[in-house]
Amino acid sequence: MTRLHRLLSAAAVCALLAGCSSAGRGSGPTWVPKPSFAGEGQQPGVEPVQPQPTLPSGSPGNRTAPPPASSSSQPDPAVVASKLTTPDAIAVLPDNTAIVGERTTGRIVLVQPQPGQAVKTVRTLTGIDPTGGGGLLDLALSPNYLQDSLIFAYLTTATDNRVVAFTLTGPVTTVVTGIPRGASDNAGRIAFGGPGQLYIATGDAGRAAAAADPAGLAGKVLRVSEIGRPAAGNPVPASAVYARGLHLSAGLCVVPDSGPVIEVDAAATAGPGAIDEVNLLRGGADYGWPKLLPSSTGPIAELPAAQRSPGGCAVLNGVLYVTSLDGQSLLAGRLAPRNGTMSVSSLTPSLQRRYGRLLTVVAAPDGALWLTTSNKDGHGKPTADDERVLRIVPQGGSATFPG
């Protein structure tokens, strides 16, 4: 069985992003301030918006959904942005607008929750290297965003994968550097489990053995403070490594209130024996990549064979949502505590073939889900409007959507 993961994010404080730290390799990772990453942008002049819920057509679990919407068809009220370039990263702001990051360009745009509104570029991060699946891979807001306006990003440079922090108008400061990069599998997701707990899911960078190395930063979930130091309570106090044995973390999401963190790992190979996993993270756990051991921690769920290649995950109202790129669908299963762990009900597909390949999904404070498409990745059938950003609202807070 294969295990693959991507995780978590953190926030930083320092007078306008000064004094943050960076991570290195070795048996005792240490972090030294390296304010070496540059960005540019303007403060957006946008007033808070009261979102108007917009709903897609199509019913849950329907395997004969309508054809994908295009620019020549009736406008789809779920499509809030179109014609973007590789939108991989989403963070929903407190006013229920969203910032969306483009993986290959480093551009960050502000998207309104209603369709038909202008999309505004608010910042561009420079120094991005999109080769090997890298680039601007994820965004997360500081837990103290209303006070510090900090945004965290996981990205790939020419020399490493790293986490940086910035405001929309200030300098960019490194938080963790030295995460290995490679010719492939430069995955990364970030999520905050609370103040002082930024989870960072890293890919194995094409080197499977690195995921099992307890001292390395590849193929791991790291947990650090907002300034990049090992978080309090980590399995090894001097190390940022929280969990290991992961291949390619596609999604990292936090269960609200109760606090567990879920990672969705993409299989390293295709074919009948490959398994995409949903993992409940535990400090010190080994999730079995590249070699499954008797002590390895098993998944709490697996993606159905017909719904392979996960792109992201989100938790909303007790329901876990996982996107399936190959299945062109959004999977949903209800979470429940079980014998000190957590169970997931059968993952049921919805929105099948409605928007093509679905990549990122995040939950918003107002009860909506935001998603991105990935139809121009060489595996999909793009429409004239791709790539798109979607905003949908589950029906009655459940795992289903109105027709």
Disulfide bonds with the S-S distance in Angstrom:
Cys253-Cys313 2.39
